[in-house]
Amino acid sequence: MTIYSLYIFDRHCTCVYYQDWHRTKRPRPASSGALLPGVSNAVSGQSDSQAGQRASLTPTGGVVVALGNGELDRMDGPTSMSTLSFDEEAKLVYGVILSLRQMVKKIAVKDDTLSNYRTSTYKLHLYETMTGYKFVILTDPNAESLRFALRQIYTGPFLDYVVRNPLMVMDSKEQGIDNEYFRAAVDRFVRGLSMYN
């Protein structure tokens, strides 16, 4: 089983963090002005010199999340690009979450919430905090629920390196989660999961 990528959305429906592990097709860089700075150097279109010469983690390898025709498409080499830019991809992921949450609210018998759903090519896992942050991880379709892992990312690295960091602006529409300690802690945690390949 494989873990593809992690998205964190704030309460303004904005992707504030992205990290991937197993993708054959890299998302195209976001168009200028469409992505908050600091979300991910891999998709921002910035070179290392533009990003302030900081060391960044560069995940490699993997499987594409989904294509428009629903088929899995493998490409050779880590430099192949997806047909969607990252900002479009993030909007689609959030749109799926929003639509499914509304559907669950309308057809649920009690206070059911959306925690995951599966397609033929991936499984989306969702954890939403009381403050409106949505942690989304995409995995292999046969993966067990990773809601517990998303909660651990929130209660561990997110609270330690983002919320309790006095230098981070939490409710900003100007900056993503630009914290290398958080990125490294999430990477260590995900690579330590038993289902990580």
Secondary structure, DSSP 4 states (H G I P E B T S, - for coil): --EEEEEEE-TTS-EEEEEESS-SSEEEPPPTTSS-TTS-HHHH---TTTTTS--------------TTS-----SSTT-EEEEEHHHHHHHHHHHHHHHHHHHHHH-SSS----EEE-SS-EEEEEE-TTS-EEEEEE-TTPPP-HHHHHHHIIIIIIIIIIT-TT--TT-SS-----HHHHHHHHHHHHHSTT--
